[in-house]
């Protein structure tokens, strides 16, 4: 079979193939079980194989590349426009093949097994942090049902549990269950601390992570997350990285009129969150004479409220101030409110 390109739609058990010849005519349309995949591709001559980028696609990318095939991983958002009416596995495989035919189609590099293994600690810690937050919120909610409240932050949880235990109005069954939830939080605290210890060891062994940690606002966790997730060679400049990460405005321009909205929020949400938190920390303590406060940042803070400046990256203006304020907890108006309605707003969009 003389194939030019194969679009491969992956799943848990059944894979769908769409192959075209050198005249771009479909000559292969079939479903295949997982156990049949390697035997089928081993018999083929070196072929261009395109897949949607996902966690499992990197495994198949490594396996197919080892057989001599050229593997291309395409982001799903770039495949979606090629899907015809009526979504099904065969249409998805055909859309992947059509997207791969575009010469300027962006692709995702295939990760090695070691790269994926090192990054598991990041997702594991994030999962445990979410579970701890859920437990803490559950304890607060149940305690409030009996009139026992405490200040915010996880550090106030022990005091809340002590107040519940001492309250005479709280039934014994409720005290027992809240104590159980508190013990689960303490267990997660220990597990998160252990993961953070391992992350610090990885950070010390990673030269790229150590370089990133020298940037103001980036700590060991943020530096390691960036080093394990991003391939710097893919980006021509910081502006390209900001656009990939979703920190640039989403454009709705037409008729020669430029209209910029909020940030696009494309890319990795966790990395964007870490960078926004780091920028918030730098801006919070920025003052003349500090090492982390450049002359540009100080001049920027004189013109704009602090919360509206969070999100600006090194290209000095790739992110709209309205969205910056909203993502950082401020009240970005996007031109819909008057200046008097937004406390601290110095914009002149509408007066």
N, C-alpha and C positions, 0 to 999 in steps of 0.2 A: 504494500500500500504506500503510495507516494504522497506523503502529507507535508504541507508547508507549516501548518500551525494547528495546535489543539487547544481548545478552551476547555478547562476542567473545572466543573462545579463540584466541590467537595461536600461531604456530609459525614455522619457517623458511620453509616453502613453501606449506602449506595452512592456511587459516583457517576456523574453524567459527563460524557465526552462529546465535543463537537469539533470535528476536524475538517479543514479545508485544504484543497490542493493549491498548486501555484497559480491557478486561474481564479482563486478565491471562491471556488465552487464547493459546497458542502458535500463531502464524500464519506463522512463518518458521523453517525448519530447513534449512540447506544448508551445504555446504563450498564454499570459494572459493579460487582461486589468488591468490598475492600480486599478480600483475599486474592482477587484476580488482578489487582492493579499492577503489582511489580512484575508479574510474569508477562503481562501484556506489553508494558513499556520496555521490558528487556529485549523483546523481539524487534522493536522498532529501530530504524536508523535514527541518528541524532535529529531531534525535532524541537521546534520552538513550542514550549508548553506554558500556557498562561493560566494563572489561578488568582482568585480573589485573596487579598492579604488578610489573614486571620491567624490565630494561635496555631491551629493545626496545619496551616499551609506551609509553615517553615519546615516542618518535618518532611512533608512530601517534596518540598523544594530541595532539601538535602538529598533525599533518596533519588529523585529524578536526575539531579545534577551528577550524582555519582555514576549514573548509567550513561552519561554523555549528553544528556538533553540540555537545551538552553531554557532556563526557568525564569519566568517573569511574574512577579507578584504585583497586582494592581490594587490600589485602594478601592474599597467597595463603592465609595461615593462617586468615583469616576466610571464605574461600570454601570451604575443605575440608569444614566441617560440612554444607554444602548438597549435596555430591556424593552421588548415590544409589548403590546397590549396582551394581557393574560400572562401573569407571572407563573412560571413553572420551572422545573429543573432544566429542561432542554432549552427553554428561552434564556435562562440564566447562563448556561454554558455557551450559547451562541453570542450573547452579549459580551461575555468575557473575551471570546475570540475576536469580536468586532473591535472592542476597546484596545486589544493588544496590537491590532493592525495599524493603529495610529502611530506615526513615527515619533511624535513628541509626547506620548503618554507617560506620565510619571510612574515610577515603580518603587517598590519597597525592597531593600536588600534582604537576602535570605540570611537569617540569624543562625549562628552555629548552636549546637546543643549546649555548649558551655555558656554562651551569652544568655540563653533562655534560663539556664539553671541559676546563674548568678542573680537574675532579676526576680526570681521567685520570692526572695526575702522581702522585696519591696511590696509586692501584692499581699504577702502574708501579713506583714505589719499593718498595712492599710485595712485589711479585713478585720484584724483583731481590734484596731482602734475604733472601727465602726461598731463592732459588737459591744465594746466597752461603753461607747456613747449611748447605744440603745439601752443597755442595762441601767446606766446612770439616769437616763430620762425616765425609765420605768420606775425606778425607786423614787424619784422626785414626784412623779405623777401619783403613785399610790400613797405616798406620805401626805401629799396635799389633800387627798380625800379625807384624811383624818385631822386636817388643820395644822400639820407640821410642815414647815417650809424652811428653806435655807438659801443662802446666797448662791450665785452662780459659780461655775468652775468645779472641776472634779475634786479639787482639794477640799471642798466643803462637804463632800459626801460622808466622811467619818463623823463629822459633827452632826449631820442630819440623822445618821443611824443611831448615834447616842441619844439624840433628842427623841427619836421614835421609841427606843428602848425604855426611856425614862417617862414617857407620856402615859398617864393613867387611862386616857380616853381611847387609846389604841388597843384593840383586842389582841389577845395572845397569839392567835393564828396569823394575824397581819404582821406582828412583830417577828414571828418565826420566818415567814416568807420573805420579808424585807431583809432580814439578817442573811438569809440564803442568797438573795440577789447581791448583797454587799460582799459576801464571800466570793461570788463569781467575779465581781469587779476586781477584788484583790488578786485573784488568780490570774486574770488577764493582765493586770499591772506587772506581775512577775514575768509573764510570757513576753509582753511587749518589751520589757527591759532587757530580756535575754536576746531578742531579735535586734534591738538597737546596739547591743554589745557586739553582735556579729557584724552588723552594718558598719560599725566604727572600724572593725578589723579589716573589712573589705575596703573601706575608704582609705586606710593607711597603706594598703597594698596596691591601690590604683593611682598611678601618677596623674591621670587626667582629673580624677576626682579631687586630688590634693590641689591642683592648679585652680580648679573652679572654686574651691573653698576660700581662696584668697580674695574673691570678689565680695565686696560688702553686701551683706544680706543673704548670702548663701552659706549654709552650714553643712555639716557632714552628710545629713540625710538628703538635702537638696542636691548637693554636689554629686553624691553617689547615684541618685535617681537620674540626673542629667547624663552622667558618664555611662551608665548602663543602658539607657534608653535611646540615646541620640548618637547618630554617626555624623560628626561635624563636617566630614568631607562632602556631604550631600548638599550643603548650603553655601551659596556664593558669598553671603554677607549676613550680618545680624538682622537686616530687614527681611531677608528670605526666611530666616528662622522664626522671626516674629509672626510672619504671615502663616507659616506652617503650624505654629502653635496656637493660632487663633487670636492673637493680640492686635490684629489690625482691623480697621473698620469694615463692616460689610457694606458693599456698595450697591446702591439702587439708582444708578445714573441713567438718564435717557434724554434725548432731544438736546444734547450738548450741555445739559445742566448736571452738575456733579452733586450727588446726594449721598452722604456718608451716614450710616447708622451706627449701631453699637458694634462691639467687637464680634467677629464671626464665630468665636468659640469652637473653631475647628481644632483638630489635633488632640494632644494628650491633656485631658482635664486636670489630672493630678500634677503634672509639671507646671501648668499654668497657675494652679493654686499655690504651689510652692514659691513660684516667682513673685506672685502678688503679695504673699505673706512676707517674703524677704524684703520687697520694696517698701511695704508698710513699716517694717522695723527700721529700715534705714531712714525713712522720712520722719519717723517719730522722734528720733534722736538727732536729727540733722540740725547743726548749729555752726556758726562761724568758728573755724579752728579745728573742727573734728576731722579725722582722717577720712571718714566715709562721705563727707559732704563736699562735693566739688562746687566750683563757682557757678557752673550751669545749674546745678540742683538748687543752690541757695537763691539764685535769681528767679528760678521757676517758682519756688515757694513764696516769693514775695508777690508774684502775680496771681497765683491760683491757690485755692484752699488745699490743704494737705491731702485730704481724701480723694480729691479729684485728680491728683497727680499720680496716684498709684496706678501702675500699668504701663507708664511710659518706659520704653526700653531705650537702648543705647542709640537708636536712630533719631531720638529727640522729636517725637511727634507722630509715631506710627499708629497711636491709639487715640481714639476720640476721648476727650475729657469727660463727656457725659457718661459713657459706659464705664470709664475708670472709676468714677465715683460710685456708680451703682454696684459694681463688682466688689468694691472695697467696703461697702456698707454705707456709702453716701447716698444722696438723692439726686442723681443725674436727671436733668429735666428734658434733654434732647430737644429744647426749644419749645416745649409745650406749655411751660409755666412761665409766669413773669418772674423777674428777679426777686421781688419781695416775697414770693412764695417759697423760695429755696434759701434757707438760712445759710449765710456765708457765701452765697453765689455772687461772683463779680463779673459774670458774663454779660454781654450787651446784646444777646440774640433777640430778646424781647423785653421791653421795659414797661 
